[in-house]
Amino acid sequence: MAETQKLNLAQSINQALFQMMEKDESIIIMGEDVGKDGGVFRVTEGLIEKFGEMRVIDTPLAESAIVGSAIGLSIGGFKPVCEIQFMDFMYPALNQILGHLARYRNRTRGKYPLKMVVRMPFGGGIHPPEHHSESLETILLHTAGLIVVAPSNPYDAKGLLVSALESNNPIIYMEPKRIYRAFREDVPNKIYRIPIGKANVVKEGKDLSIITFGAMVRISLEASLELQKSNIDVEVIDLRTLNPLDVKTIISSVEKTGRAIVVHEAPKILGIGAEISSLIQERALTSLLAPVKRITGLDAPFPMALLEGRYLPDKDRIVEGVYETLEY
């Protein structure tokens, strides 16, 4: 048997769930249509046939009940993996996520660490109806007690999910839905881990640092190839973990290049780009040759499909932002 397979992001997540459920009988999956239908994006396809309805549970359309029940199950010794069909649907569950899941370890002085994962497809790019394309990570990042990860490729998706399923912490696992099946890459068949809290420098460069995550990593790499035609050499950092941030990697990169751009799909105001900009200003001010630029979604509700391209960051906006920063 080959040591690796060419998998897309959805398949790599499915493989991680399959292998970890075989290894750990306490892991259960809960969510709307995760069983017989295999989830709205078919990420949990085939798991109910292998593990049965007691471990792959089709729930009512009730996000608060999904997360609330999972919290009780975690206290009881299970390790639930909840699926919120779209990140936009997490609003009904926020009381459970922010008020209980994030606080229970602190509230019980460590007696009850909640070991569970909440999976959420996030971001735009697939032209769905309203309330299916938002990037709401700011709400979660502002809440002490939650670890938030966001893979950008199949290899990282499996390794990060394995680490999340082995963690003793509540993990929010954000899945960039626009690249579920956008490309394939070699993914080891064995179980392996990507460290939570460690960013990845996916492309080294000397002129400017692009700091991003999720689907925007590929867009940023496309921009870097365009910029190479003009002999501009940018560094691209994939955060991989949004909380805790790998501040050391960010600052080291900016100290080397002297310029930085943060790219994300969420609106600009109070997005993670604002936090990263402040961290750079606090820790690497004397290295900066230009202000930190943010290339983001608009400070407006996510639009319907025909206007999606005007809302989301794209290669051209990133290239333009790089030129503006270099010319400062």
N, C-alpha and C positions, 0 to 999 in steps of 0.2 A: 504494500500500500504506500502511495506517495506520502511524503512528509507534509506537503501543503496542498491546498485546493485553491482554485480561483473562485473567490466568493465576492458577492456584493455586500453592502453594509447590512441589509436586512438579513441575509443568509448568515453573516458572521455573528450577529446578535442571536439568531435562532440556534446556531451551533453552540454558543456559549451557554444559553439557557439549557439546552439538551444535555450537554456534558456535565454542567453543575448540578442539574436535577438528578442525574444518575449518581453523582458523587455524594450529594447531600439530600437526604430524604426530608429534611425540614423545609426545603425550598418549595413554595407553592406559587402559582400564578393566578392573579385575580384581575378581572376587567371585563368591559363590555365586548362581547363577541370574540374573546381571546381563545375560546375552546373550539367549538365545531367550525367556526368560520376562520379560525387562525388569526384573528385580529383584522382591523380595517386595512392594514398594510401587509397582512399575511406574515407578520414577523413571528408569530407563535404557531405557525402552521405545523401540523403533525405532532405537536406535543401532547394533545389530549389522547391521541391514539396510543401513544407510548406510556403515558403516566396516569391516564384516567381522569374522571370528573372530580375526584376528591383532591387532586393536586393541580388541575387546570380548570378554574372555576369561572363559568360565564355568570356575570353579575347583572343585576338590574342597572338601568341607566341612572345611576345615583353615585356621583363621584365622592360626595361626602361619606356615604355609606361604605364605599370601596376602601377608602383610606382609613376611615374610622374602624372598620372591622379588622383591617390589616394591623392596625396598632394593637388591638386586643390580642390578635393571633401572635404577634411578635412578643408581647409580654408573656404569652403562654408557651413560648419556645419555638414557634415556627419562624421561618424567614420568608415573608411574603414579597412577591414582586408584583406591584400594582401597575396596570397600564391605564393611563389617561389617554383616551383616543387621540385627542389633539390638545396641545398645551393650553389652547384657549378655553378648554372645558374644565380647567382646574379651579376656576372661580368658586364653584360650590364646595370644593374640598379645602379651600384655603384655611378655614377655621381649624380643620383637623391637621393640616400640614404645618401651619404657622403657630397655632396655639397649643398643639399637643405633640405631634411628631418631633418638631424641632426642640421642644422644651422638656420632654419627659425625663431624659437622663439628668438634667440639671434639677428638675423638680424633685426627683427621687434621690438626689445626691449620689448618682451613679448606680443605684440598685437595679434600675431597669433601663439598660441601654437598648434602644430600639434598633434591631437589626432588620432593615427592610430597604427595598429599592422601589422608587416610583419612576416608571418610564414615561416619557412625554415626547412625542414627535413635535418639533417646533420649526418655526420659520416659514418663509414663503417659497414661491417658485413652482408651484404645481397647479395654479389657477383654480382653486376650490371656491366654494361660497364663503360668505362672511363668517367670521369666528372660526377660521380654520388655518390661519397663517401667521399668527402673532408670535413674537419673541418676548416673553414675559419674565425673563430671568432676573431682572432687577428686583422684583418682589421677593424672590427666593434668596438672592444674594444678600439682601439687607437683613435677613433673619439668621441670627446666631443659632448654631446647632445643626444646620443643614450643610452637607457637602454637595456641590453641584459639579457634574462633569458633562462634557459635550464632545464626543469623538467627531473626527472629520473624515475618517476613512475606515474601511473594513478591518484592517489589522488592529488599529487602536480600539475600534468598537468592541471587539471580542476581549482584548486584554483589559480594557477599562471595566467592562461588565464583570469579568471574573474577579477583579480586585474589589469591585463594589459588592459582589455577592459573598465575598470572604470578609468583608469589613464588619466591625461591630457598631457602625454608625449608620444613621439614616442617610441614604444617598438619593439625590435627584439625578436621574440619568436622561439627559436631553438628547434626542435623536434628530438630526437634520433631515427632514423627510424628503427634501428635493433630491438628495443623493442616495436614497435607499437603494436604487437600482441604476444609478448613473454610470457606475464603472465597477470593475472587478480588480482584485489584486490577490497576491499570494497570501493566504492565511494558514498558519500551522494547524494541523489536525489536533495536535496535543493541546492541553490546557496551558496557558501562559498568562502572564500578568503585565499590565502597564501600570506603573506607580501612579497613584492618585496624588495630585499636587505637584506634578512635574510637567512643565511645558516641553515642547519639542521644536527645535530650530530646524524646520523642514527645508529651508534654503539659506545658506550663509551669504552675506553680502557686506559691503563696506560703506555704501552711500546713505542708506536710510533703513529704518526698521519698520516693517509692517507687522502689527500685532493683531491677531484675529483668532477665530475659532469656527467650528462647524462647517457649513457649506461655503462660508466666505474664504476658507483656506484655499480651495481650488480656484476661486475667482481671483484671489490675491496672487497665486502662482501664475495664472494666465497673464495678469498685469505685469508681473516680473519678467516674463518672456517678452512681452511687448516693449518693456523699458530697456531690455538688453540690446535691442536694435539701435538704441541711442547711447549705448555704452554706460547705462545707468545700472548699477549693481545693488539691488535691494536685498535685505534679509527678511525672511518671512518666519514668524513665530506662531505656531499653533499652540494656544493656551492649554487645550485638552481638559484642564480643570479650571473652573471659574471661581470656585471657593473650596479650598484656599488657593489663592493665586501664587504662581511661582514668580515672586517678585525678583528674586536673584537673577533669573534668566532674562527678564525684561530689562532690568537696569544694566546688566552686563552688555546687552545688545546695544542699548541706547548710548552707553559710554563709548562704545566702539564706533558707532555710525554718526552720532551727534544729532540725528533727526528721527522722528517717529510719527507714524500714522496708526490709528486704531480703527479697525473696520468691524462693524457689526450690523445686524439687521434691525435690531430694536431701535426705537426713537432715540434721538441724540440726548435729550434732556434726562439727566440722571441715569443714563445707560452706563454699562461697564467701562466704556471709553472715558467717561468723566473720572471715574476712580483711577484708572490707569494713568490718565493725564496728570492727576494730582500726585500719584506716587512718583512719577518721573520727575515732576517739578520739585518734590520734596527731597528726592534722593540723588538726582542727577542733573540739577539745574545748571551747574557750571560746565557740563558736557554738551548742553543743548546749543545748537547753531540756529534753531528756528523753533517757533511754537509747535507744540504737539497738535496735529490735526486729527479730527474725527470725521470719518466717512461712514454714515449710518443711514438707517431708515428715517423717514420724515416724522416730525412731531405732529402726527395726524393719525386717525384711525386707518388701519390697513385697508387699502382700496380693493374694489372688485377686480376680477381677472384682467380686464383690458388695461388697467392702469398699474398693474403690479410692477412692470418694468420701470415705471417712473419713480416708484417708491424704493425699490431695493438697490443697495449698492451694486455696481457692476464694474467690469474691467475698465471702462472708459472713465468713470468717476474716480477710480483709484489712481489710474495713470495721471489724470489731471491734478489730483491732490498731491501726487509725488512731485510733479513739476512745480506746483505752487510752493511746496515746502522747500525744494531745492533752490528756488529763485528768491527766497525770502532775504 
